[in-house]
Amino acid sequence: MLTLKRSQASLDAPLRAAQAIARQRVVEVTDTVRGKFLTRAIGQELTYGEKEAQAQAFLAASPEPQEPGTEYGFVFGEVGITADTPRAVAEAVLAKAFAYRAHIGPMIERLRLLAGKQINEAATVSDVEQSVAEFIEDMGEI
């Protein structure tokens, strides 16, 4: 009788495949949850940064600007959409930026990194699946 012996790499293949799939799932879920708070469009990050800079400059200006000008285009451009006055727009932009930077963004990043660590350290396919399930549950609470 012929006995075949599988290599360690062959034995580890199912776990490695599950880990690769799990890592991709973590990326997808992270992107979806971030999408609740940030627009996922090319260049949008630059727009958010510019809006925040203009909002800060607007609120720091004295006297308060009454004309849009190029330095406050985003602030004045959102009057009647984000809020009814340029000051209220600037305050809303800064409040959203603060909330994301101080709370939401770090929470998402911590959960993403923790899931990656757990997936990398998993000893079985079942451990990988459990890590992903916990990650998805945690992200669903954001």
A tleap script that builds the chain and sets N, CA, C and O, in Angstrom:
source leaprc.protein.ff14SB
mol = sequence {
  NMET LEU THR LEU LYS ARG SER GLN ALA SER
  LEU ASP ALA PRO LEU ARG ALA ALA GLN ALA
  ILE ALA ARG GLN ARG VAL VAL GLU VAL THR
  ASP THR VAL ARG GLY LYS PHE LEU THR ARG
  ALA ILE GLY GLN GLU LEU THR TYR GLY GLU
  LYS GLU ALA GLN ALA GLN ALA PHE LEU ALA
  ALA SER PRO GLU PRO GLN GLU PRO GLY THR
  GLU TYR GLY PHE VAL PHE GLY GLU VAL GLY
  ILE THR ALA ASP THR PRO ARG ALA VAL ALA
  GLU ALA VAL LEU ALA LYS ALA PHE ALA TYR
  ARG ALA HIE ILE GLY PRO MET ILE GLU ARG
  LEU ARG LEU LEU ALA GLY LYS GLN ILE ASN
  GLU ALA ALA THR VAL SER ASP VAL GLU GLN
  SER VAL ALA GLU PHE ILE GLU ASP MET GLY
  GLU CILE
}
set mol.1.N position { 0.835 -1.164 0.000 }
set mol.1.CA position { 0.000 0.000 0.000 }
set mol.1.C position { 0.889 1.239 0.000 }
set mol.1.O position { 1.868 1.323 0.742 }
set mol.2.N position { 0.531 2.183 -0.835 }
set mol.2.CA position { 1.277 3.432 -0.982 }
set mol.2.C position { 0.636 4.492 -0.087 }
set mol.2.O position { -0.574 4.710 -0.154 }
set mol.3.N position { 1.435 5.149 0.745 }
set mol.3.CA position { 0.952 6.204 1.627 }
set mol.3.C position { 1.534 7.524 1.158 }
set mol.3.O position { 2.748 7.667 1.014 }
set mol.4.N position { 0.666 8.475 0.924 }
set mol.4.CA position { 1.102 9.803 0.505 }
set mol.4.C position { 1.162 10.718 1.722 }
set mol.4.O position { 0.274 10.712 2.574 }
set mol.5.N position { 2.209 11.484 1.775 }
set mol.5.CA position { 2.370 12.414 2.873 }
set mol.5.C position { 2.288 13.832 2.313 }
set mol.5.O position { 3.034 14.187 1.400 }
set mol.6.N position { 1.367 14.652 2.868 }
set mol.6.CA position { 1.218 16.032 2.413 }
set mol.6.C position { 2.266 16.913 3.083 }
set mol.6.O position { 2.609 16.733 4.251 }
set mol.7.N position { 2.754 17.856 2.313 }
set mol.7.CA position { 3.725 18.809 2.856 }
set mol.7.C position { 3.025 19.758 3.828 }
set mol.7.O position { 1.799 19.874 3.821 }
set mol.8.N position { 3.807 20.427 4.655 }
set mol.8.CA position { 3.238 21.407 5.585 }
set mol.8.C position { 2.569 22.537 4.819 }
set mol.8.O position { 1.510 23.018 5.223 }
set mol.9.N position { 3.172 22.962 3.725 }
set mol.9.CA position { 2.575 24.020 2.904 }
set mol.9.C position { 1.202 23.590 2.392 }
set mol.9.O position { 0.269 24.393 2.364 }
set mol.10.N position { 1.080 22.350 1.995 }
set mol.10.CA position { -0.193 21.822 1.517 }
set mol.10.C position { -1.218 21.777 2.654 }
set mol.10.O position { -2.392 22.090 2.459 }
set mol.11.N position { -0.760 21.389 3.825 }
set mol.11.CA position { -1.655 21.332 4.977 }
set mol.11.C position { -2.121 22.734 5.397 }
set mol.11.O position { -3.253 22.915 5.847 }
set mol.12.N position { -1.230 23.720 5.241 }
set mol.12.CA position { -1.544 25.095 5.641 }
set mol.12.C position { -2.348 25.859 4.590 }
set mol.12.O position { -2.867 26.937 4.882 }
set mol.13.N position { -2.459 25.333 3.397 }
set mol.13.CA position { -3.106 26.051 2.291 }
set mol.13.C position { -4.535 26.506 2.599 }
set mol.13.O position { -4.871 27.651 2.299 }
set mol.14.N position { -5.388 25.664 3.183 }
set mol.14.CA position { -6.753 26.130 3.468 }
set mol.14.C position { -6.785 27.326 4.432 }
set mol.14.O position { -7.577 28.251 4.249 }
set mol.15.N position { -5.929 27.304 5.450 }
set mol.15.CA position { -5.882 28.418 6.400 }
set mol.15.C position { -5.399 29.680 5.703 }
set mol.15.O position { -5.980 30.748 5.895 }
set mol.16.N position { -4.354 29.577 4.902 }
set mol.16.CA position { -3.817 30.745 4.197 }
set mol.16.C position { -4.853 31.309 3.228 }
set mol.16.O position { -4.976 32.527 3.098 }
set mol.17.N position { -5.584 30.453 2.559 }
set mol.17.CA position { -6.629 30.918 1.639 }
set mol.17.C position { -7.740 31.636 2.410 }
set mol.17.O position { -8.219 32.689 1.989 }
set mol.18.N position { -8.138 31.058 3.537 }
set mol.18.CA position { -9.171 31.696 4.356 }
set mol.18.C position { -8.694 33.052 4.877 }
set mol.18.O position { -9.475 34.002 4.932 }
set mol.19.N position { -7.431 33.148 5.255 }
set mol.19.CA position { -6.885 34.411 5.735 }
set mol.19.C position { -6.887 35.470 4.626 }
set mol.19.O position { -7.223 36.628 4.875 }
set mol.20.N position { -6.521 35.083 3.428 }
set mol.20.CA position { -6.505 36.027 2.302 }
set mol.20.C position { -7.914 36.543 2.009 }
set mol.20.O position { -8.107 37.738 1.786 }
set mol.21.N position { -8.882 35.653 2.010 }
set mol.21.CA position { -10.276 36.042 1.775 }
set mol.21.C position { -10.761 36.941 2.908 }
set mol.21.O position { -11.461 37.924 2.668 }
set mol.22.N position { -10.391 36.606 4.136 }
set mol.22.CA position { -10.803 37.399 5.297 }
set mol.22.C position { -10.210 38.805 5.244 }
set mol.22.O position { -10.895 39.779 5.556 }
set mol.23.N position { -8.954 38.913 4.854 }
set mol.23.CA position { -8.335 40.244 4.749 }
set mol.23.C position { -9.078 41.108 3.737 }
set mol.23.O position { -9.304 42.295 3.972 }
set mol.24.N position { -9.451 40.514 2.624 }
set mol.24.CA position { -10.201 41.256 1.613 }
set mol.24.C position { -11.571 41.668 2.142 }
set mol.24.O position { -12.047 42.765 1.850 }
set mol.25.N position { -12.193 40.810 2.903 }
set mol.25.CA position { -13.503 41.118 3.488 }
set mol.25.C position { -13.387 42.279 4.470 }
set mol.25.O position { -14.263 43.142 4.519 }
set mol.26.N position { -12.307 42.303 5.254 }
set mol.26.CA position { -12.067 43.401 6.189 }
set mol.26.C position { -11.947 44.723 5.428 }
set mol.26.O position { -12.502 45.737 5.851 }
set mol.27.N position { -11.234 44.712 4.325 }
set mol.27.CA position { -11.084 45.924 3.501 }
set mol.27.C position { -12.445 46.377 2.986 }
set mol.27.O position { -12.770 47.563 3.041 }
set mol.28.N position { -13.236 45.440 2.489 }
set mol.28.CA position { -14.554 45.781 1.945 }
set mol.28.C position { -15.481 46.359 3.004 }
set mol.28.O position { -16.152 47.363 2.766 }
set mol.29.N position { -15.519 45.728 4.171 }
set mol.29.CA position { -16.394 46.200 5.246 }
set mol.29.C position { -15.928 47.566 5.744 }
set mol.29.O position { -16.744 48.451 6.000 }
set mol.30.N position { -14.613 47.732 5.880 }
set mol.30.CA position { -14.071 49.023 6.312 }
set mol.30.C position { -14.473 50.116 5.336 }
set mol.30.O position { -14.898 51.196 5.748 }
set mol.31.N position { -14.340 49.843 4.055 }
set mol.31.CA position { -14.703 50.819 3.032 }
set mol.31.C position { -16.186 51.168 3.120 }
set mol.31.O position { -16.557 52.335 2.991 }
set mol.32.N position { -17.022 50.181 3.337 }
set mol.32.CA position { -18.463 50.408 3.446 }
set mol.32.C position { -18.789 51.278 4.649 }
set mol.32.O position { -19.581 52.214 4.540 }
set mol.33.N position { -18.186 50.978 5.799 }
set mol.33.CA position { -18.479 51.754 7.000 }
set mol.33.C position { -17.935 53.173 6.870 }
set mol.33.O position { -18.615 54.128 7.245 }
set mol.34.N position { -16.731 53.323 6.349 }
set mol.34.CA position { -16.201 54.680 6.133 }
set mol.34.C position { -17.119 55.460 5.194 }
set mol.34.O position { -17.282 56.672 5.338 }
set mol.35.N position { -17.714 54.759 4.235 }
set mol.35.CA position { -18.607 55.399 3.277 }
set mol.35.C position { -19.845 56.004 3.910 }
set mol.35.O position { -20.514 56.834 3.294 }
set mol.36.N position { -20.158 55.599 5.130 }
set mol.36.CA position { -21.270 56.224 5.843 }
set mol.36.C position { -20.920 57.654 6.254 }
set mol.36.O position { -21.802 58.485 6.468 }
set mol.37.N position { -19.618 57.925 6.360 }
set mol.37.CA position { -19.169 59.209 6.883 }
set mol.37.C position { -18.380 60.038 5.880 }
set mol.37.O position { -18.344 61.264 5.983 }
set mol.38.N position { -17.750 59.384 4.915 }
set mol.38.CA position { -16.913 60.053 3.920 }
set mol.38.C position { -17.341 59.619 2.525 }
set mol.38.O position { -17.578 58.437 2.280 }
set mol.39.N position { -17.435 60.561 1.631 }
set mol.39.CA position { -17.759 60.230 0.251 }
set mol.39.C position { -16.584 59.494 -0.371 }
set mol.39.O position { -15.445 59.953 -0.289 }
set mol.40.N position { -16.859 58.355 -0.991 }
set mol.40.CA position { -15.801 57.546 -1.597 }
set mol.40.C position { -15.664 57.880 -3.073 }
set mol.40.O position { -16.084 57.116 -3.941 }
set mol.41.N position { -15.078 59.018 -3.337 }
set mol.41.CA position { -14.849 59.436 -4.721 }
set mol.41.C position { -13.421 59.943 -4.843 }
set mol.41.O position { -12.869 60.519 -3.905 }
set mol.42.N position { -12.844 59.726 -5.985 }
set mol.42.CA position { -11.482 60.187 -6.226 }
set mol.42.C position { -11.425 61.697 -6.034 }
set mol.42.O position { -12.241 62.432 -6.590 }
set mol.43.N position { -10.472 62.149 -5.257 }
set mol.43.CA position { -10.293 63.571 -5.014 }
set mol.43.C position { -11.123 64.128 -3.875 }
set mol.43.O position { -10.924 65.276 -3.477 }
set mol.44.N position { -12.039 63.354 -3.344 }
set mol.44.CA position { -12.893 63.869 -2.281 }
set mol.44.C position { -12.092 64.217 -1.031 }
set mol.44.O position { -12.437 65.153 -0.310 }
set mol.45.N position { -11.020 63.464 -0.774 }
set mol.45.CA position { -10.182 63.764 0.388 }
set mol.45.C position { -9.629 65.192 0.301 }
set mol.45.O position { -9.576 65.910 1.299 }
set mol.46.N position { -9.216 65.589 -0.911 }
set mol.46.CA position { -8.711 66.948 -1.102 }
set mol.46.C position { -9.809 67.981 -0.846 }
set mol.46.O position { -9.557 69.036 -0.264 }
set mol.47.N position { -11.002 67.671 -1.277 }
set mol.47.CA position { -12.130 68.583 -1.061 }
set mol.47.C position { -12.415 68.734 0.423 }
set mol.47.O position { -12.608 69.851 0.905 }
set mol.48.N position { -12.445 67.615 1.162 }
set mol.48.CA position { -12.689 67.691 2.602 }
set mol.48.C position { -11.623 68.535 3.286 }
set mol.48.O position { -11.934 69.360 4.146 }
set mol.49.N position { -10.370 68.329 2.905 }
set mol.49.CA position { -9.275 69.097 3.493 }
set mol.49.C position { -9.394 70.579 3.205 }
set mol.49.O position { -9.176 71.409 4.087 }
set mol.50.N position { -9.738 70.913 1.972 }
set mol.50.CA position { -9.884 72.318 1.598 }
set mol.50.C position { -11.082 72.948 2.303 }
set mol.50.O position { -11.002 74.087 2.762 }
set mol.51.N position { -12.195 72.214 2.392 }
set mol.51.CA position { -13.361 72.744 3.092 }
set mol.51.C position { -13.024 73.031 4.558 }
set mol.51.O position { -13.427 74.056 5.109 }
set mol.52.N position { -12.289 72.122 5.174 }
set mol.52.CA position { -11.919 72.319 6.569 }
set mol.52.C position { -11.008 73.539 6.724 }
set mol.52.O position { -11.197 74.343 7.636 }
set mol.53.N position { -10.036 73.676 5.847 }
set mol.53.CA position { -9.123 74.825 5.900 }
set mol.53.C position { -9.886 76.132 5.700 }
set mol.53.O position { -9.649 77.111 6.407 }
set mol.54.N position { -10.801 76.142 4.735 }
set mol.54.CA position { -11.579 77.359 4.494 }
set mol.54.C position { -12.490 77.675 5.688 }
set mol.54.O position { -12.654 78.838 6.054 }
set mol.55.N position { -13.074 76.648 6.285 }
set mol.55.CA position { -13.944 76.861 7.442 }
set mol.55.C position { -13.144 77.451 8.607 }
set mol.55.O position { -13.611 78.370 9.280 }
set mol.56.N position { -11.951 76.928 8.840 }
set mol.56.CA position { -11.100 77.464 9.908 }
set mol.56.C position { -10.734 78.923 9.627 }
set mol.56.O position { -10.803 79.776 10.512 }
set mol.57.N position { -10.350 79.189 8.394 }
set mol.57.CA position { -9.965 80.553 8.019 }
set mol.57.C position { -11.153 81.505 8.141 }
set mol.57.O position { -11.008 82.635 8.607 }
set mol.58.N position { -12.313 81.044 7.723 }
set mol.58.CA position { -13.511 81.876 7.812 }
set mol.58.C position { -13.792 82.263 9.260 }
set mol.58.O position { -14.014 83.435 9.565 }
set mol.59.N position { -13.781 81.273 10.145 }
set mol.59.CA position { -14.098 81.542 11.543 }
set mol.59.C position { -13.018 82.379 12.235 }
set mol.59.O position { -13.300 83.068 13.215 }
set mol.60.N position { -11.794 82.320 11.731 }
set mol.60.CA position { -10.701 83.106 12.314 }
set mol.60.C position { -10.658 84.539 11.775 }
set mol.60.O position { -10.025 85.410 12.373 }
set mol.61.N position { -11.324 84.781 10.658 }
set mol.61.CA position { -11.271 86.101 10.019 }
set mol.61.C position { -12.023 87.142 10.848 }
set mol.61.O position { -13.069 86.871 11.437 }
set mol.62.N position { -11.451 88.326 10.866 }
set mol.62.CA position { -12.106 89.432 11.542 }
set mol.62.C position { -11.892 90.689 10.697 }
set mol.62.O position { -10.748 91.064 10.440 }
set mol.63.N position { -12.940 91.328 10.273 }
set mol.63.CA position { -14.344 91.004 10.506 }
set mol.63.C position { -14.761 89.763 9.712 }
set mol.63.O position { -14.040 89.299 8.829 }
set mol.64.N position { -15.930 89.247 10.045 }
set mol.64.CA position { -16.441 88.060 9.354 }
set mol.64.C position { -16.639 88.366 7.874 }
set mol.64.O position { -17.272 89.365 7.535 }
set mol.65.N position { -16.112 87.529 6.991 }
set mol.65.CA position { -16.245 87.761 5.542 }
set mol.65.C position { -17.713 87.789 5.108 }
set mol.65.O position { -18.523 86.978 5.556 }
set mol.66.N position { -18.032 88.730 4.238 }
set mol.66.CA position { -19.385 88.863 3.712 }
set mol.66.C position { -19.475 88.470 2.243 }
set mol.66.O position { -20.568 88.273 1.712 }
set mol.67.N position { -18.326 88.357 1.590 }
set mol.67.CA position { -18.249 88.017 0.168 }
set mol.67.C position { -17.511 86.690 0.024 }
set mol.67.O position { -16.575 86.419 0.776 }
set mol.68.N position { -17.923 85.858 -0.935 }
set mol.68.CA position { -17.300 84.546 -1.072 }
set mol.68.C position { -15.791 84.597 -1.315 }
set mol.68.O position { -15.038 83.978 -0.563 }
set mol.69.N position { -15.340 85.297 -2.316 }
set mol.69.CA position { -13.908 85.295 -2.611 }
set mol.69.C position { -13.387 83.882 -2.816 }
set mol.69.O position { -14.064 82.910 -2.481 }
set mol.70.N position { -12.225 83.773 -3.348 }
set mol.70.CA position { -11.659 82.438 -3.617 }
set mol.70.C position { -11.258 81.706 -2.342 }
set mol.70.O position { -11.234 80.475 -2.314 }
set mol.71.N position { -10.944 82.456 -1.286 }
set mol.71.CA position { -10.486 81.788 -0.067 }
set mol.71.C position { -11.617 81.167 0.752 }
set mol.71.O position { -11.352 80.421 1.695 }
set mol.72.N position { -12.878 81.465 0.407 }
set mol.72.CA position { -14.013 80.911 1.144 }
set mol.72.C position { -15.065 80.302 0.209 }
set mol.72.O position { -16.241 80.227 0.567 }
set mol.73.N position { -14.660 79.880 -0.957 }
set mol.73.CA position { -15.604 79.366 -1.954 }
set mol.73.C position { -16.441 78.194 -1.484 }
set mol.73.O position { -17.640 78.132 -1.758 }
set mol.74.N position { -15.818 77.265 -0.778 }
set mol.74.CA position { -16.574 76.109 -0.291 }
set mol.74.C position { -17.572 76.533 0.784 }
set mol.74.O position { -18.704 76.049 0.799 }
set mol.75.N position { -17.172 77.415 1.666 }
set mol.75.CA position { -18.050 77.855 2.746 }
set mol.75.C position { -19.288 78.548 2.163 }
set mol.75.O position { -20.417 78.182 2.488 }
set mol.76.N position { -19.075 79.533 1.316 }
set mol.76.CA position { -20.216 80.258 0.741 }
set mol.76.C position { -21.012 79.375 -0.218 }
set mol.76.O position { -22.222 79.549 -0.363 }
set mol.77.N position { -20.345 78.440 -0.865 }
set mol.77.CA position { -21.017 77.556 -1.810 }
set mol.77.C position { -22.011 76.605 -1.170 }
set mol.77.O position { -22.898 76.079 -1.842 }
set mol.78.N position { -21.865 76.384 0.131 }
set mol.78.CA position { -22.776 75.464 0.828 }
set mol.78.C position { -23.888 76.164 1.595 }
set mol.78.O position { -24.708 75.510 2.241 }
set mol.79.N position { -23.918 77.497 1.527 }
set mol.79.CA position { -24.998 78.232 2.193 }
set mol.79.C position { -26.320 77.821 1.555 }
set mol.79.O position { -26.445 77.792 0.331 }
set mol.80.N position { -27.286 77.508 2.379 }
set mol.80.CA position { -28.587 77.044 1.901 }
set mol.80.C position { -28.628 75.540 1.671 }
set mol.80.O position { -29.689 74.983 1.388 }
set mol.81.N position { -27.477 74.876 1.791 }
set mol.81.CA position { -27.415 73.417 1.627 }
set mol.81.C position { -27.022 72.774 2.955 }
set mol.81.O position { -27.785 72.006 3.542 }
set mol.82.N position { -25.829 73.101 3.409 }
set mol.82.CA position { -25.338 72.556 4.678 }
set mol.82.C position { -25.922 73.323 5.851 }
set mol.82.O position { -26.267 72.733 6.875 }
set mol.83.N position { -26.034 74.624 5.706 }
set mol.83.CA position { -26.598 75.497 6.739 }
set mol.83.C position { -27.046 76.802 6.066 }
set mol.83.O position { -26.799 77.020 4.880 }
set mol.84.N position { -27.704 77.654 6.841 }
set mol.84.CA position { -28.300 78.863 6.268 }
set mol.84.C position { -27.378 80.074 6.204 }
set mol.84.O position { -27.677 81.037 5.498 }
set mol.85.N position { -26.269 80.043 6.924 }
set mol.85.CA position { -25.339 81.176 6.907 }
set mol.85.C position { -23.915 80.656 6.700 }
set mol.85.O position { -23.631 79.493 6.985 }
set mol.86.N position { -23.028 81.512 6.209 }
set mol.86.CA position { -21.634 81.074 6.056 }
set mol.86.C position { -21.016 80.625 7.383 }
set mol.86.O position { -20.283 79.637 7.415 }
set mol.87.N position { -21.297 81.324 8.455 }
set mol.87.CA position { -20.769 80.943 9.768 }
set mol.87.C position { -21.278 79.553 10.165 }
set mol.87.O position { -20.498 78.726 10.638 }
set mol.88.N position { -22.543 79.295 9.984 }
set mol.88.CA position { -23.113 77.993 10.344 }
set mol.88.C position { -22.534 76.883 9.457 }
set mol.88.O position { -22.328 75.763 9.925 }
set mol.89.N position { -22.275 77.188 8.191 }
set mol.89.CA position { -21.625 76.204 7.305 }
set mol.89.C position { -20.242 75.883 7.842 }
set mol.89.O position { -19.883 74.714 7.982 }
set mol.90.N position { -19.464 76.915 8.142 }
set mol.90.CA position { -18.101 76.706 8.643 }
set mol.90.C position { -18.116 75.896 9.930 }
set mol.90.O position { -17.299 74.991 10.102 }
set mol.91.N position { -19.024 76.207 10.822 }
set mol.91.CA position { -19.121 75.467 12.083 }
set mol.91.C position { -19.509 74.009 11.844 }
set mol.91.O position { -18.974 73.112 12.497 }
set mol.92.N position { -20.435 73.765 10.916 }
set mol.92.CA position { -20.855 72.397 10.608 }
set mol.92.C position { -19.716 71.588 9.994 }
set mol.92.O position { -19.522 70.423 10.342 }
set mol.93.N position { -18.970 72.197 9.088 }
set mol.93.CA position { -17.826 71.520 8.453 }
set mol.93.C position { -16.809 71.122 9.514 }
set mol.93.O position { -16.319 69.992 9.512 }
set mol.94.N position { -16.493 72.032 10.412 }
set mol.94.CA position { -15.511 71.737 11.459 }
set mol.94.C position { -16.032 70.700 12.451 }
set mol.94.O position { -15.264 69.869 12.936 }
set mol.95.N position { -17.311 70.741 12.753 }
set mol.95.CA position { -17.885 69.749 13.674 }
set mol.95.C position { -17.801 68.344 13.084 }
set mol.95.O position { -17.470 67.391 13.790 }
set mol.96.N position { -18.100 68.216 11.792 }
set mol.96.CA position { -18.018 66.905 11.139 }
set mol.96.C position { -16.573 66.419 11.074 }
set mol.96.O position { -16.298 65.244 11.317 }
set mol.97.N position { -15.661 67.312 10.749 }
set mol.97.CA position { -14.245 66.936 10.675 }
set mol.97.C position { -13.743 66.490 12.043 }
set mol.97.O position { -13.019 65.500 12.153 }
set mol.98.N position { -14.132 67.223 13.088 }
set mol.98.CA position { -13.713 66.864 14.434 }
set mol.98.C position { -14.273 65.503 14.831 }
set mol.98.O position { -13.543 64.665 15.360 }
set mol.99.N position { -15.556 65.275 14.585 }
set mol.99.CA position { -16.184 64.002 14.962 }
set mol.99.C position { -15.492 62.826 14.287 }
set mol.99.O position { -15.245 61.797 14.916 }
set mol.100.N position { -15.184 62.983 13.009 }
set mol.100.CA position { -14.523 61.883 12.304 }
set mol.100.C position { -13.111 61.674 12.835 }
set mol.100.O position { -12.711 60.545 13.118 }
set mol.101.N position { -12.368 62.745 12.967 }
set mol.101.CA position { -10.965 62.664 13.378 }
set mol.101.C position { -10.820 62.181 14.826 }
set mol.101.O position { -9.916 61.406 15.137 }
set mol.102.N position { -11.698 62.634 15.692 }
set mol.102.CA position { -11.555 62.335 17.115 }
set mol.102.C position { -12.202 61.018 17.528 }
set mol.102.O position { -11.753 60.387 18.484 }
set mol.103.N position { -13.239 60.597 16.832 }
set mol.103.CA position { -13.988 59.437 17.309 }
set mol.103.C position { -14.165 58.348 16.252 }
set mol.103.O position { -13.689 57.225 16.419 }
set mol.104.N position { -14.834 58.681 15.193 }
set mol.104.CA position { -15.232 57.678 14.202 }
set mol.104.C position { -14.038 57.082 13.481 }
set mol.104.O position { -13.905 55.859 13.421 }
set mol.105.N position { -13.176 57.910 12.936 }
set mol.105.CA position { -12.006 57.415 12.201 }
set mol.105.C position { -11.120 56.514 13.038 }
set mol.105.O position { -10.784 55.413 12.600 }
set mol.106.N position { -10.726 56.953 14.246 }
set mol.106.CA position { -9.890 56.082 15.078 }
set mol.106.C position { -10.573 54.767 15.462 }
set mol.106.O position { -9.912 53.733 15.558 }
set mol.107.N position { -11.889 54.801 15.682 }
set mol.107.CA position { -12.607 53.579 16.024 }
set mol.107.C position { -12.573 52.595 14.854 }
set mol.107.O position { -12.313 51.407 15.045 }
set mol.108.N position { -12.835 53.091 13.652 }
set mol.108.CA position { -12.796 52.240 12.467 }
set mol.108.C position { -11.399 51.658 12.277 }
set mol.108.O position { -11.250 50.466 12.011 }
set mol.109.N position { -10.385 52.495 12.413 }
set mol.109.CA position { -9.013 52.035 12.202 }
set mol.109.C position { -8.601 50.998 13.248 }
set mol.109.O position { -7.932 50.021 12.912 }
set mol.110.N position { -8.989 51.196 14.503 }
set mol.110.CA position { -8.661 50.220 15.547 }
set mol.110.C position { -9.293 48.868 15.236 }
set mol.110.O position { -8.633 47.833 15.328 }
set mol.111.N position { -10.558 48.880 14.873 }
set mol.111.CA position { -11.240 47.617 14.558 }
set mol.111.C position { -10.613 46.935 13.348 }
set mol.111.O position { -10.466 45.713 13.330 }
set mol.112.N position { -10.242 47.721 12.334 }
set mol.112.CA position { -9.604 47.152 11.144 }
set mol.112.C position { -8.268 46.515 11.490 }
set mol.112.O position { -7.984 45.397 11.061 }
set mol.113.N position { -7.456 47.208 12.253 }
set mol.113.CA position { -6.145 46.674 12.627 }
set mol.113.C position { -6.273 45.446 13.532 }
set mol.113.O position { -5.530 44.477 13.375 }
set mol.114.N position { -7.200 45.489 14.465 }
set mol.114.CA position { -7.424 44.349 15.360 }
set mol.114.C position { -7.865 43.123 14.570 }
set mol.114.O position { -7.391 42.016 14.825 }
set mol.115.N position { -8.757 43.311 13.627 }
set mol.115.CA position { -9.202 42.184 12.798 }
set mol.115.C position { -8.032 41.603 12.016 }
set mol.115.O position { -7.887 40.384 11.934 }
set mol.116.N position { -7.203 42.459 11.445 }
set mol.116.CA position { -6.034 41.983 10.713 }
set mol.116.C position { -5.099 41.174 11.593 }
set mol.116.O position { -4.584 40.138 11.173 }
set mol.117.N position { -4.881 41.642 12.803 }
set mol.117.CA position { -4.021 40.927 13.749 }
set mol.117.C position { -4.612 39.563 14.074 }
set mol.117.O position { -3.908 38.554 14.048 }
set mol.118.N position { -5.892 39.535 14.378 }
set mol.118.CA position { -6.545 38.272 14.715 }
set mol.118.C position { -6.526 37.297 13.543 }
set mol.118.O position { -6.324 36.098 13.738 }
set mol.119.N position { -6.732 37.790 12.349 }
set mol.119.CA position { -6.698 36.934 11.157 }
set mol.119.C position { -5.300 36.368 10.963 }
set mol.119.O position { -5.141 35.180 10.685 }
set mol.120.N position { -4.289 37.216 11.108 }
set mol.120.CA position { -2.909 36.754 10.938 }
set mol.120.C position { -2.505 35.726 11.984 }
set mol.120.O position { -1.708 34.833 11.697 }
set mol.121.N position { -3.043 35.842 13.187 }
set mol.121.CA position { -2.680 34.938 14.278 }
set mol.121.C position { -3.576 33.706 14.364 }
set mol.121.O position { -3.332 32.819 15.182 }
set mol.122.N position { -4.600 33.645 13.534 }
set mol.122.CA position { -5.543 32.523 13.586 }
set mol.122.C position { -4.833 31.202 13.302 }
set mol.122.O position { -3.964 31.111 12.435 }
set mol.123.N position { -5.230 30.192 14.056 }
set mol.123.CA position { -4.630 28.864 13.889 }
set mol.123.C position { -5.487 27.951 13.019 }
set mol.123.O position { -5.014 26.937 12.508 }
set mol.124.N position { -6.751 28.324 12.860 }
set mol.124.CA position { -7.657 27.482 12.076 }
set mol.124.C position { -8.549 28.353 11.198 }
set mol.124.O position { -8.673 29.559 11.416 }
set mol.125.N position { -9.158 27.730 10.217 }
set mol.125.CA position { -10.127 28.421 9.370 }
set mol.125.C position { -11.288 28.930 10.219 }
set mol.125.O position { -11.804 30.022 9.980 }
set mol.126.N position { -11.694 28.146 11.199 }
set mol.126.CA position { -12.774 28.550 12.094 }
set mol.126.C position { -12.403 29.812 12.871 }
set mol.126.O position { -13.250 30.684 13.066 }
set mol.127.N position { -11.166 29.919 13.312 }
set mol.127.CA position { -10.701 31.123 14.010 }
set mol.127.C position { -10.766 32.339 13.084 }
set mol.127.O position { -11.150 33.428 13.508 }
set mol.128.N position { -10.391 32.149 11.831 }
set mol.128.CA position { -10.447 33.229 10.848 }
set mol.128.C position { -11.888 33.688 10.676 }
set mol.128.O position { -12.177 34.884 10.720 }
set mol.129.N position { -12.783 32.736 10.482 }
set mol.129.CA position { -14.194 33.061 10.287 }
set mol.129.C position { -14.774 33.776 11.500 }
set mol.129.O position { -15.570 34.703 11.351 }
set mol.130.N position { -14.382 33.353 12.700 }
set mol.130.CA position { -14.854 33.998 13.931 }
set mol.130.C position { -14.356 35.435 14.008 }
set mol.130.O position { -15.102 36.336 14.395 }
set mol.131.N position { -13.096 35.649 13.641 }
set mol.131.CA position { -12.527 37.006 13.660 }
set mol.131.C position { -13.281 37.929 12.718 }
set mol.131.O position { -13.588 39.067 13.072 }
set mol.132.N position { -13.577 37.447 11.531 }
set mol.132.CA position { -14.306 38.257 10.551 }
set mol.132.C position { -15.726 38.538 11.039 }
set mol.132.O position { -16.220 39.657 10.898 }
set mol.133.N position { -16.377 37.540 11.604 }
set mol.133.CA position { -17.742 37.729 12.109 }
set mol.133.C position { -17.770 38.786 13.217 }
set mol.133.O position { -18.659 39.637 13.237 }
set mol.134.N position { -16.804 38.736 14.136 }
set mol.134.CA position { -16.742 39.721 15.217 }
set mol.134.C position { -16.461 41.120 14.663 }
set mol.134.O position { -17.044 42.104 15.119 }
set mol.135.N position { -15.568 41.200 13.679 }
set mol.135.CA position { -15.247 42.473 13.046 }
set mol.135.C position { -16.492 43.074 12.398 }
set mol.135.O position { -16.788 44.253 12.595 }
set mol.136.N position { -17.211 42.282 11.636 }
set mol.136.CA position { -18.409 42.767 10.960 }
set mol.136.C position { -19.457 43.221 11.984 }
set mol.136.O position { -20.111 44.245 11.788 }
set mol.137.N position { -19.613 42.480 13.045 }
set mol.137.CA position { -20.557 42.868 14.091 }
set mol.137.C position { -20.161 44.204 14.738 }
set mol.137.O position { -20.998 45.087 14.922 }
set mol.138.N position { -18.880 44.335 15.077 }
set mol.138.CA position { -18.390 45.575 15.678 }
set mol.138.C position { -18.548 46.765 14.733 }
set mol.138.O position { -18.978 47.842 15.144 }
set mol.139.N position { -18.198 46.559 13.469 }
set mol.139.CA position { -18.313 47.645 12.494 }
set mol.139.C position { -19.777 48.025 12.266 }
set mol.139.O position { -20.084 49.184 11.987 }
set mol.140.N position { -20.657 47.068 12.381 }
set mol.140.CA position { -22.082 47.342 12.217 }
set mol.140.C position { -22.658 48.241 13.299 }
set mol.140.O position { -23.721 48.836 13.122 }
set mol.141.N position { -21.958 48.338 14.410 }
set mol.141.CA position { -22.414 49.176 15.515 }
set mol.141.C position { -21.984 50.633 15.370 }
set mol.141.O position { -22.406 51.490 16.146 }
set mol.142.N position { -21.149 50.908 14.381 }
set mol.142.CA position { -20.676 52.289 14.171 }
set mol.142.C position { -21.717 53.080 13.405 }
set mol.142.O position { -21.514 54.261 13.127 }
savepdb mol mol.pdb
quit
